[in-house]
């Protein structure tokens, strides 16, 4: 019970959780939680739909700019899942 953690218990054995997409345990990092609360207050609790249907929001463009800066590249694209990234390429 509670937030996803990097480790979980399966059949009374500690196990590394690889199915939760939380490998770095960022979902409980205080800065991530704080940013999530701020974004939820501004944008609401749901995206409404995928970007291709609901449209591009300022938060998408801002995140892509930040990723490009971090990676020191001209531009970046953020996809909602690994599958959609592969389809998009």
Biopython code that builds the backbone (N, CA, C, O; Angstrom):
import numpy as np
from Bio.PDB.StructureBuilder import StructureBuilder

atoms = [
    (1, "UNK", "N", (0.834, -1.183, 0.000)),
    (1, "UNK", "CA", (0.000, 0.000, 0.000)),
    (1, "UNK", "C", (0.879, 1.246, 0.000)),
    (1, "UNK", "O", (1.921, 1.282, 0.655)),
    (2, "UNK", "N", (0.455, 2.257, -0.731)),
    (2, "UNK", "CA", (1.213, 3.500, -0.790)),
    (2, "UNK", "C", (1.850, 3.694, -2.156)),
    (2, "UNK", "O", (1.541, 2.965, -3.099)),
    (3, "UNK", "N", (2.735, 4.671, -2.266)),
    (3, "UNK", "CA", (3.356, 4.973, -3.553)),
    (3, "UNK", "C", (4.235, 3.818, -4.043)),
    (3, "UNK", "O", (4.733, 3.016, -3.254)),
    (4, "UNK", "N", (4.412, 3.756, -5.375)),
    (4, "UNK", "CA", (5.322, 2.764, -5.945)),
    (4, "UNK", "C", (6.722, 2.986, -5.412)),
    (4, "UNK", "O", (7.185, 4.121, -5.303)),
    (5, "UNK", "N", (7.379, 1.915, -5.089)),
    (5, "UNK", "CA", (8.754, 1.964, -4.612)),
    (5, "UNK", "C", (9.628, 1.141, -5.554)),
    (5, "UNK", "O", (9.119, 0.353, -6.350)),
    (6, "UNK", "N", (10.929, 1.324, -5.462)),
    (6, "UNK", "CA", (11.852, 0.566, -6.301)),
    (6, "UNK", "C", (11.841, -0.906, -5.900)),
    (6, "UNK", "O", (12.013, -1.784, -6.746)),
    (7, "UNK", "N", (11.643, -1.169, -4.631)),
    (7, "UNK", "CA", (11.610, -2.555, -4.150)),
    (7, "UNK", "C", (10.214, -2.887, -3.624)),
    (7, "UNK", "O", (9.515, -2.038, -3.070)),
    (8, "UNK", "N", (9.837, -4.140, -3.815)),
    (8, "UNK", "CA", (8.558, -4.611, -3.290)),
    (8, "UNK", "C", (8.770, -6.021, -2.747)),
    (8, "UNK", "O", (9.849, -6.598, -2.883)),
    (9, "UNK", "N", (7.745, -6.552, -2.143)),
    (9, "UNK", "CA", (7.820, -7.905, -1.595)),
    (9, "UNK", "C", (6.927, -8.816, -2.409)),
    (9, "UNK", "O", (5.737, -8.546, -2.573)),
    (10, "UNK", "N", (7.506, -9.909, -2.926)),
    (10, "UNK", "CA", (6.743, -10.925, -3.653)),
    (10, "UNK", "C", (7.061, -12.269, -3.012)),
    (10, "UNK", "O", (8.223, -12.666, -2.918)),
    (11, "UNK", "N", (6.028, -12.958, -2.576)),
    (11, "UNK", "CA", (6.214, -14.243, -1.887)),
    (11, "UNK", "C", (7.242, -14.129, -0.768)),
    (11, "UNK", "O", (8.116, -14.985, -0.633)),
    (12, "UNK", "N", (7.141, -13.093, 0.016)),
    (12, "UNK", "CA", (7.971, -12.845, 1.192)),
    (12, "UNK", "C", (9.444, -12.606, 0.840)),
    (12, "UNK", "O", (10.311, -12.716, 1.706)),
    (13, "UNK", "N", (9.730, -12.281, -0.425)),
    (13, "UNK", "CA", (11.108, -11.987, -0.827)),
    (13, "UNK", "C", (11.180, -10.558, -1.360)),
    (13, "UNK", "O", (10.314, -10.140, -2.128)),
    (14, "UNK", "N", (12.220, -9.795, -0.953)),
    (14, "UNK", "CA", (12.386, -8.455, -1.529)),
    (14, "UNK", "C", (12.739, -8.570, -3.011)),
    (14, "UNK", "O", (13.599, -9.361, -3.398)),
    (15, "UNK", "N", (12.064, -7.772, -3.829)),
    (15, "UNK", "CA", (12.229, -7.841, -5.276)),
    (15, "UNK", "C", (12.329, -6.430, -5.830)),
    (15, "UNK", "O", (11.654, -5.519, -5.348)),
    (16, "UNK", "N", (13.164, -6.248, -6.837)),
    (16, "UNK", "CA", (13.237, -4.949, -7.510)),
    (16, "UNK", "C", (12.048, -4.839, -8.451)),
    (16, "UNK", "O", (11.836, -5.717, -9.287)),
    (17, "UNK", "N", (11.281, -3.783, -8.324)),
    (17, "UNK", "CA", (10.081, -3.571, -9.126)),
    (17, "UNK", "C", (10.463, -2.915, -10.451)),
    (17, "UNK", "O", (10.859, -1.750, -10.477)),
    (18, "UNK", "N", (10.346, -3.660, -11.552)),
    (18, "UNK", "CA", (10.668, -3.123, -12.874)),
    (18, "UNK", "C", (9.420, -2.857, -13.715)),
    (18, "UNK", "O", (9.537, -2.384, -14.846)),
    (19, "UNK", "N", (8.239, -3.147, -13.193)),
    (19, "UNK", "CA", (7.024, -2.965, -13.983)),
    (19, "UNK", "C", (6.313, -1.652, -13.700)),
    (19, "UNK", "O", (5.271, -1.386, -14.300)),
    (20, "UNK", "N", (6.836, -0.828, -12.812)),
    (20, "UNK", "CA", (6.139, 0.392, -12.414)),
    (20, "UNK", "C", (6.690, 1.653, -13.069)),
    (20, "UNK", "O", (6.199, 2.744, -12.777)),
    (21, "UNK", "N", (7.695, 1.549, -13.947)),
    (21, "UNK", "CA", (8.322, 2.721, -14.570)),
    (21, "UNK", "C", (8.788, 3.736, -13.531)),
    (21, "UNK", "O", (8.682, 4.946, -13.732)),
    (22, "UNK", "N", (9.298, 3.228, -12.433)),
    (22, "UNK", "CA", (9.783, 4.087, -11.353)),
    (22, "UNK", "C", (11.167, 3.618, -10.914)),
    (22, "UNK", "O", (11.475, 3.585, -9.723)),
    (23, "UNK", "N", (11.991, 3.258, -11.889)),
    (23, "UNK", "CA", (13.292, 2.654, -11.603)),
    (23, "UNK", "C", (14.175, 3.552, -10.747)),
    (23, "UNK", "O", (14.938, 3.052, -9.921)),
    (24, "UNK", "N", (14.089, 4.846, -10.924)),
    (24, "UNK", "CA", (14.933, 5.778, -10.181)),
    (24, "UNK", "C", (14.259, 6.296, -8.915)),
    (24, "UNK", "O", (14.818, 7.132, -8.204)),
    (25, "UNK", "N", (13.056, 5.795, -8.636)),
    (25, "UNK", "CA", (12.293, 6.179, -7.446)),
    (25, "UNK", "C", (11.987, 7.679, -7.412)),
    (25, "UNK", "O", (11.960, 8.292, -6.345)),
    (26, "UNK", "N", (11.760, 8.255, -8.585)),
    (26, "UNK", "CA", (11.480, 9.689, -8.656)),
    (26, "UNK", "C", (10.043, 10.039, -8.275)),
    (26, "UNK", "O", (9.754, 11.195, -7.967)),
    (27, "UNK", "N", (9.142, 9.062, -8.290)),
    (27, "UNK", "CA", (7.738, 9.379, -8.012)),
    (27, "UNK", "C", (7.498, 9.870, -6.594)),
    (27, "UNK", "O", (6.464, 10.477, -6.314)),
    (28, "UNK", "N", (8.438, 9.615, -5.703)),
    (28, "UNK", "CA", (8.281, 10.091, -4.331)),
    (28, "UNK", "C", (9.310, 11.160, -3.976)),
    (28, "UNK", "O", (9.391, 11.585, -2.823)),
    (29, "UNK", "N", (10.090, 11.594, -4.952)),
    (29, "UNK", "CA", (11.087, 12.645, -4.685)),
    (29, "UNK", "C", (10.340, 13.945, -4.369)),
    (29, "UNK", "O", (9.413, 14.303, -5.094)),
    (30, "UNK", "N", (10.721, 14.657, -3.308)),
    (30, "UNK", "CA", (9.989, 15.864, -2.904)),
    (30, "UNK", "C", (9.829, 16.899, -4.020)),
    (30, "UNK", "O", (8.766, 17.512, -4.122)),
    (31, "UNK", "N", (10.840, 17.111, -4.853)),
    (31, "UNK", "CA", (10.723, 18.096, -5.940)),
    (31, "UNK", "C", (9.715, 17.641, -6.995)),
    (31, "UNK", "O", (8.983, 18.459, -7.550)),
    (32, "UNK", "N", (9.679, 16.338, -7.270)),
    (32, "UNK", "CA", (8.724, 15.803, -8.247)),
    (32, "UNK", "C", (7.309, 15.915, -7.699)),
    (32, "UNK", "O", (6.393, 16.310, -8.419)),
    (33, "UNK", "N", (7.129, 15.569, -6.435)),
    (33, "UNK", "CA", (5.805, 15.666, -5.810)),
    (33, "UNK", "C", (5.331, 17.118, -5.800)),
    (33, "UNK", "O", (4.171, 17.391, -6.109)),
    (34, "UNK", "N", (6.214, 18.048, -5.450)),
    (34, "UNK", "CA", (5.865, 19.477, -5.417)),
    (34, "UNK", "C", (5.472, 19.983, -6.811)),
    (34, "UNK", "O", (4.487, 20.706, -6.958)),
    (35, "UNK", "N", (6.243, 19.601, -7.824)),
    (35, "UNK", "CA", (5.938, 20.026, -9.196)),
    (35, "UNK", "C", (4.629, 19.413, -9.680)),
    (35, "UNK", "O", (3.872, 20.053, -10.410)),
    (36, "UNK", "N", (4.364, 18.182, -9.275)),
    (36, "UNK", "CA", (3.116, 17.519, -9.656)),
    (36, "UNK", "C", (1.912, 18.227, -9.043)),
    (36, "UNK", "O", (0.895, 18.415, -9.709)),
    (37, "UNK", "N", (2.025, 18.614, -7.796)),
    (37, "UNK", "CA", (0.931, 19.334, -7.126)),
    (37, "UNK", "C", (0.683, 20.670, -7.820)),
    (37, "UNK", "O", (-0.465, 21.040, -8.064)),
    (38, "UNK", "N", (1.757, 21.396, -8.140)),
    (38, "UNK", "CA", (1.612, 22.691, -8.818)),
    (38, "UNK", "C", (0.969, 22.514, -10.193)),
    (38, "UNK", "O", (0.087, 23.287, -10.566)),
    (39, "UNK", "N", (1.403, 21.503, -10.949)),
    (39, "UNK", "CA", (0.834, 21.267, -12.283)),
    (39, "UNK", "C", (-0.626, 20.844, -12.189)),
    (39, "UNK", "O", (-1.442, 21.246, -13.019)),
    (40, "UNK", "N", (-0.961, 20.042, -11.189)),
    (40, "UNK", "CA", (-2.347, 19.611, -11.011)),
    (40, "UNK", "C", (-3.243, 20.798, -10.684)),
    (40, "UNK", "O", (-4.367, 20.880, -11.180)),
    (41, "UNK", "N", (-2.758, 21.717, -9.855)),
    (41, "UNK", "CA", (-3.545, 22.912, -9.539)),
    (41, "UNK", "C", (-3.769, 23.772, -10.779)),
    (41, "UNK", "O", (-4.834, 24.371, -10.933)),
    (42, "UNK", "N", (-2.772, 23.839, -11.665)),
    (42, "UNK", "CA", (-2.881, 24.680, -12.859)),
    (42, "UNK", "C", (-3.669, 24.007, -13.980)),
    (42, "UNK", "O", (-4.505, 24.646, -14.619)),
    (43, "UNK", "N", (-3.405, 22.713, -14.223)),
    (43, "UNK", "CA", (-3.962, 22.038, -15.395)),
    (43, "UNK", "C", (-5.078, 21.051, -15.083)),
    (43, "UNK", "O", (-5.773, 20.602, -15.995)),
    (44, "UNK", "N", (-5.261, 20.704, -13.816)),
    (44, "UNK", "CA", (-6.258, 19.702, -13.462)),
    (44, "UNK", "C", (-5.636, 18.326, -13.320)),
    (44, "UNK", "O", (-4.431, 18.153, -13.508)),
    (45, "UNK", "N", (-6.467, 17.350, -12.989)),
    (45, "UNK", "CA", (-5.960, 16.019, -12.665)),
    (45, "UNK", "C", (-5.843, 15.091, -13.862)),
    (45, "UNK", "O", (-5.271, 14.009, -13.726)),
    (46, "UNK", "N", (-6.351, 15.459, -15.012)),
    (46, "UNK", "CA", (-6.276, 14.589, -16.182)),
    (46, "UNK", "C", (-5.884, 15.363, -17.417)),
    (46, "UNK", "O", (-6.183, 16.550, -17.540)),
    (47, "UNK", "N", (-5.210, 14.684, -18.335)),
    (47, "UNK", "CA", (-4.775, 15.350, -19.564)),
    (47, "UNK", "C", (-5.917, 15.523, -20.550)),
    (47, "UNK", "O", (-5.804, 16.310, -21.489)),
    (48, "UNK", "N", (-7.013, 14.802, -20.355)),
    (48, "UNK", "CA", (-8.134, 14.865, -21.285)),
    (48, "UNK", "C", (-7.986, 13.856, -22.398)),
    (48, "UNK", "O", (-8.957, 13.205, -22.784)),
    (49, "UNK", "N", (-6.800, 13.722, -22.910)),
    (49, "UNK", "CA", (-6.509, 12.754, -23.961)),
    (49, "UNK", "C", (-5.038, 12.871, -24.316)),
    (49, "UNK", "O", (-4.305, 13.664, -23.726)),
    (50, "UNK", "N", (-4.621, 12.082, -25.276)),
    (50, "UNK", "CA", (-3.233, 12.175, -25.724)),
    (50, "UNK", "C", (-3.019, 13.494, -26.451)),
    (50, "UNK", "O", (-3.975, 14.124, -26.903)),
    (51, "UNK", "N", (-1.794, 13.901, -26.559)),
    (51, "UNK", "CA", (-1.438, 15.193, -27.144)),
    (51, "UNK", "C", (-1.956, 15.347, -28.576)),
    (51, "UNK", "O", (-2.383, 16.433, -28.970)),
    (52, "UNK", "N", (-1.919, 14.270, -29.345)),
    (52, "UNK", "CA", (-2.378, 14.336, -30.738)),
    (52, "UNK", "C", (-3.864, 14.672, -30.835)),
    (52, "UNK", "O", (-4.307, 15.238, -31.834)),
    (53, "UNK", "N", (-4.631, 14.328, -29.811)),
    (53, "UNK", "CA", (-6.072, 14.598, -29.817)),
    (53, "UNK", "C", (-6.391, 15.872, -29.043)),
    (53, "UNK", "O", (-7.155, 16.710, -29.521)),
    (54, "UNK", "N", (-5.812, 16.024, -27.850)),
    (54, "UNK", "CA", (-6.136, 17.152, -26.981)),
    (54, "UNK", "C", (-5.333, 18.402, -27.301)),
    (54, "UNK", "O", (-5.672, 19.493, -26.843)),
    (55, "UNK", "N", (-4.264, 18.251, -28.087)),
    (55, "UNK", "CA", (-3.468, 19.407, -28.464)),
    (55, "UNK", "C", (-2.229, 19.585, -27.610)),
    (55, "UNK", "O", (-2.066, 18.949, -26.569)),
    (56, "UNK", "N", (-1.371, 20.459, -28.073)),
    (56, "UNK", "CA", (-0.123, 20.755, -27.383)),
    (56, "UNK", "C", (-0.355, 21.886, -26.396)),
    (56, "UNK", "O", (-0.955, 22.907, -26.731)),
    (57, "UNK", "N", (0.125, 21.694, -25.183)),
    (57, "UNK", "CA", (-0.014, 22.709, -24.144)),
    (57, "UNK", "C", (1.348, 23.332, -23.868)),
    (57, "UNK", "O", (2.377, 22.773, -24.247)),
    (58, "UNK", "N", (1.356, 24.468, -23.218)),
    (58, "UNK", "CA", (2.617, 25.138, -22.895)),
    (58, "UNK", "C", (3.540, 24.253, -22.067)),
    (58, "UNK", "O", (4.761, 24.345, -22.194)),
    (59, "UNK", "N", (2.978, 23.406, -21.228)),
    (59, "UNK", "CA", (3.792, 22.528, -20.393)),
    (59, "UNK", "C", (4.553, 21.507, -21.243)),
    (59, "UNK", "O", (5.671, 21.127, -20.893)),
    (60, "UNK", "N", (3.958, 21.056, -22.358)),
    (60, "UNK", "CA", (4.657, 20.145, -23.271)),
    (60, "UNK", "C", (5.883, 20.830, -23.866)),
    (60, "UNK", "O", (6.987, 20.286, -23.844)),
    (61, "UNK", "N", (5.672, 22.023, -24.392)),
    (61, "UNK", "CA", (6.762, 22.753, -25.044)),
    (61, "UNK", "C", (7.862, 23.112, -24.053)),
    (61, "UNK", "O", (9.046, 23.035, -24.381)),
    (62, "UNK", "N", (7.474, 23.503, -22.844)),
    (62, "UNK", "CA", (8.456, 23.845, -21.815)),
    (62, "UNK", "C", (9.294, 22.622, -21.445)),
    (62, "UNK", "O", (10.515, 22.718, -21.320)),
    (63, "UNK", "N", (8.645, 21.484, -21.271)),
    (63, "UNK", "CA", (9.371, 20.256, -20.923)),
    (63, "UNK", "C", (10.326, 19.857, -22.044)),
    (63, "UNK", "O", (11.455, 19.442, -21.781)),
    (64, "UNK", "N", (9.880, 19.982, -23.292)),
    (64, "UNK", "CA", (10.748, 19.628, -24.423)),
    (64, "UNK", "C", (11.941, 20.571, -24.532)),
    (64, "UNK", "O", (13.043, 20.137, -24.867)),
    (65, "UNK", "N", (11.735, 21.846, -24.255)),
    (65, "UNK", "CA", (12.859, 22.799, -24.248)),
    (65, "UNK", "C", (13.870, 22.433, -23.163)),
    (65, "UNK", "O", (15.080, 22.464, -23.391)),
    (66, "UNK", "N", (13.364, 22.089, -21.993)),
    (66, "UNK", "CA", (14.254, 21.734, -20.883)),
    (66, "UNK", "C", (15.038, 20.455, -21.174)),
    (66, "UNK", "O", (16.220, 20.365, -20.840)),
    (67, "UNK", "N", (14.397, 19.477, -21.789)),
    (67, "UNK", "CA", (15.102, 18.241, -22.154)),
    (67, "UNK", "C", (16.178, 18.539, -23.192)),
    (67, "UNK", "O", (17.294, 18.029, -23.092)),
    (68, "UNK", "N", (15.848, 19.363, -24.189)),
    (68, "UNK", "CA", (16.835, 19.722, -25.218)),
    (68, "UNK", "C", (18.028, 20.446, -24.600)),
    (68, "UNK", "O", (19.173, 20.168, -24.955)),
    (69, "UNK", "N", (17.771, 21.361, -23.691)),
    (69, "UNK", "CA", (18.863, 22.063, -23.000)),
    (69, "UNK", "C", (19.726, 21.079, -22.214)),
    (69, "UNK", "O", (20.954, 21.133, -22.271)),
    (70, "UNK", "N", (19.077, 20.192, -21.491)),
    (70, "UNK", "CA", (19.794, 19.214, -20.677)),
    (70, "UNK", "C", (20.663, 18.304, -21.544)),
    (70, "UNK", "O", (21.800, 17.994, -21.186)),
    (71, "UNK", "N", (20.119, 17.880, -22.686)),
    (71, "UNK", "CA", (20.853, 16.979, -23.579)),
    (71, "UNK", "C", (21.778, 17.730, -24.532)),
    (71, "UNK", "O", (22.526, 17.115, -25.292)),
    (72, "UNK", "N", (21.725, 19.075, -24.490)),
    (72, "UNK", "CA", (22.546, 19.932, -25.360)),
    (72, "UNK", "C", (22.312, 19.618, -26.837)),
    (72, "UNK", "O", (23.249, 19.432, -27.613)),
    (73, "UNK", "N", (21.022, 19.565, -27.196)),
    (73, "UNK", "CA", (20.611, 19.347, -28.582)),
    (73, "UNK", "C", (19.658, 20.465, -28.987)),
    (73, "UNK", "O", (19.173, 21.219, -28.144)),
    (74, "UNK", "N", (19.400, 20.560, -30.277)),
    (74, "UNK", "CA", (18.568, 21.644, -30.800)),
    (74, "UNK", "C", (17.118, 21.551, -30.330)),
    (74, "UNK", "O", (16.501, 22.564, -30.001)),
    (75, "UNK", "N", (16.578, 20.333, -30.299)),
    (75, "UNK", "CA", (15.166, 20.162, -29.942)),
    (75, "UNK", "C", (14.947, 18.751, -29.409)),
    (75, "UNK", "O", (15.800, 17.876, -29.555)),
    (76, "UNK", "N", (13.789, 18.549, -28.790)),
    (76, "UNK", "CA", (13.430, 17.211, -28.309)),
    (76, "UNK", "C", (11.927, 17.019, -28.457)),
    (76, "UNK", "O", (11.173, 17.984, -28.580)),
    (77, "UNK", "N", (11.508, 15.767, -28.443)),
    (77, "UNK", "CA", (10.093, 15.408, -28.437)),
    (77, "UNK", "C", (9.856, 14.486, -27.255)),
    (77, "UNK", "O", (10.650, 13.581, -27.000)),
    (78, "UNK", "N", (8.781, 14.710, -26.543)),
    (78, "UNK", "CA", (8.429, 13.845, -25.425)),
    (78, "UNK", "C", (7.184, 13.058, -25.817)),
    (78, "UNK", "O", (6.177, 13.624, -26.242)),
    (79, "UNK", "N", (7.278, 11.747, -25.666)),
    (79, "UNK", "CA", (6.151, 10.861, -25.942)),
    (79, "UNK", "C", (5.612, 10.324, -24.628)),
    (79, "UNK", "O", (6.323, 10.291, -23.623)),
    (80, "UNK", "N", (4.353, 9.904, -24.638)),
    (80, "UNK", "CA", (3.716, 9.434, -23.407)),
    (80, "UNK", "C", (4.087, 8.001, -23.056)),
    (80, "UNK", "O", (3.851, 7.564, -21.930)),
    (81, "UNK", "N", (4.659, 7.268, -23.992)),
    (81, "UNK", "CA", (5.038, 5.871, -23.734)),
    (81, "UNK", "C", (6.126, 5.458, -24.717)),
    (81, "UNK", "O", (6.265, 6.045, -25.790)),
    (82, "UNK", "N", (6.887, 4.453, -24.342)),
    (82, "UNK", "CA", (7.931, 3.948, -25.228)),
    (82, "UNK", "C", (7.376, 3.481, -26.558)),
    (82, "UNK", "O", (7.997, 3.692, -27.600)),
    (83, "UNK", "N", (6.204, 2.843, -26.533)),
    (83, "UNK", "CA", (5.586, 2.367, -27.772)),
    (83, "UNK", "C", (5.304, 3.524, -28.724)),
    (83, "UNK", "O", (5.597, 3.433, -29.916)),
    (84, "UNK", "N", (4.740, 4.605, -28.208)),
    (84, "UNK", "CA", (4.413, 5.734, -29.089)),
    (84, "UNK", "C", (5.670, 6.410, -29.613)),
    (84, "UNK", "O", (5.662, 6.959, -30.715)),
    (85, "UNK", "N", (6.743, 6.379, -28.844)),
    (85, "UNK", "CA", (8.015, 6.923, -29.339)),
    (85, "UNK", "C", (8.505, 6.095, -30.515)),
    (85, "UNK", "O", (8.961, 6.649, -31.516)),
    (86, "UNK", "N", (8.418, 4.780, -30.407)),
    (86, "UNK", "CA", (8.838, 3.913, -31.507)),
    (86, "UNK", "C", (7.964, 4.099, -32.739)),
    (86, "UNK", "O", (8.475, 4.120, -33.858)),
    (87, "UNK", "N", (6.666, 4.233, -32.553)),
    (87, "UNK", "CA", (5.753, 4.451, -33.678)),
    (87, "UNK", "C", (6.045, 5.797, -34.331)),
    (87, "UNK", "O", (6.005, 5.919, -35.555)),
    (88, "UNK", "N", (6.339, 6.808, -33.513)),
    (88, "UNK", "CA", (6.599, 8.150, -34.030)),
    (88, "UNK", "C", (7.888, 8.264, -34.807)),
    (88, "UNK", "O", (8.030, 9.152, -35.648)),
    (89, "UNK", "N", (8.825, 7.383, -34.540)),
    (89, "UNK", "CA", (10.098, 7.425, -35.248)),
    (89, "UNK", "C", (9.987, 6.675, -36.538)),
    (89, "UNK", "O", (10.959, 6.591, -37.288)),
]
sb = StructureBuilder()
sb.init_structure("model")
sb.init_model(0)
sb.init_chain("A")
sb.init_seg("    ")
for serial, (resi, resn, name, xyz) in enumerate(atoms, 1):
    if name == "N":
        sb.init_residue(resn, " ", resi, " ")
    sb.init_atom(name, np.array(xyz, "f"), 0.0, 1.0, " ", f" {name:<3s}", serial, name[0])
structure = sb.get_structure()
